[in-house]
Amino acid sequence: MSEQELHVVVGAAGVTGRLVVRHLTGRQLRALGAVVPLARDGAALIYQFEQPFVVDGAATADAFGITPTPYADGVRAVLAAGGTVSR
C-alpha cells in the first residue's frame, strides 16, 4: 500500500492522531523469518513491494463493459459495510 493509499484508508476510517509507519528491509524480514513463520512468508513476497504496481483495467473494461471503482470509493464502501481498520 502506498503512503497516499494509506492516507485514504485512515481518513475514510476516521482514525485520528499521529500515524507511524515503519519499514523493514528484505534482509531484516528474512532474519525475522527465522523465528516468526509469518515473517518468513512475507520475506518470500518482498519483491512485490520493491517497485510500484501498475494496474490497467482497460482490457477488462473493454471485454465486459465495466469500469473500475476508484480506490477511495472502494475503501468507503468496505467501511460502510462494516469493515474496520485496526491500529
C-alpha positions in Angstrom: 0.0 0.0 0.0 1.4 3.4 -0.9 1.5 6.3 1.5 -1.2 8.0 -0.5 -3.5 4.9 -0.3 -2.8 4.6 3.4 -4.0 8.2 4.0 -7.2 7.5 2.0 -7.9 4.5 4.3 -7.0 6.2 7.5 -9.1 9.3 6.6 -12.1 7.3 5.5 -12.0 5.3 8.7 -11.8 8.5 10.8 -8.6 7.5 12.5 -7.0 10.5 14.2 -3.7 11.0 15.8 -0.2 10.5 14.7 0.3 7.7 12.2 3.6 5.9 12.5 4.7 3.6 9.6 7.9 1.6 9.8 9.8 0.0 7.0 11.6 -3.4 7.1 14.2 -4.3 4.6 14.2 -7.6 2.9 17.2 -8.6 4.9 15.5 -7.7 8.2 12.4 -9.6 7.2 14.3 -12.7 6.3 16.2 -12.6 9.7 12.9 -12.2 11.5 11.5 -15.1 9.5 14.0 -17.4 11.3 11.7 -17.2 14.4 8.4 -15.9 13.0 6.8 -18.1 10.3 4.5 -15.3 9.0 7.6 -13.1 8.5 9.2 -15.9 6.6 6.3 -16.0 4.2 6.4 -12.2 3.9 10.1 -12.3 3.0 9.3 -14.6 0.1 7.0 -11.9 -1.3 9.1 -8.8 -0.7 9.9 -8.4 -4.4 6.2 -7.4 -4.8 6.9 -4.2 -2.8 10.2 -3.1 -4.2 8.6 -1.4 -7.3 5.2 0.2 -7.7 2.4 -1.9 -9.1 1.0 -0.7 -12.5 -2.7 -1.7 -12.9 -4.5 -1.2 -16.1 -8.2 -2.2 -16.3 -8.7 -1.2 -19.9 -8.9 -4.8 -21.3 -11.4 -5.8 -18.6 -13.4 -2.7 -19.2 -13.5 -3.3 -23.0 -14.3 -7.0 -22.6 -17.1 -6.7 -20.0 -18.3 -3.1 -20.3 -17.4 -2.3 -16.7 -15.4 0.5 -15.2 -13.1 0.1 -12.2 -14.1 1.5 -8.8 -11.9 4.4 -7.7 -9.8 3.3 -4.7 -11.2 5.8 -2.3 -14.8 4.8 -3.2 -14.0 1.2 -2.6 -12.5 1.9 0.8 -15.5 3.9 1.8 -17.9 1.1 0.6 -16.0 -1.5 2.6 -16.0 0.6 5.8 -19.7 1.4 5.3 -20.4 -2.3 5.0 -18.9 -2.9 8.5 -15.2 -3.3 7.6 -12.7 -2.0 10.2 -9.2 -0.6 10.2 -7.1 -1.8 13.0 -4.2 0.1 14.5 
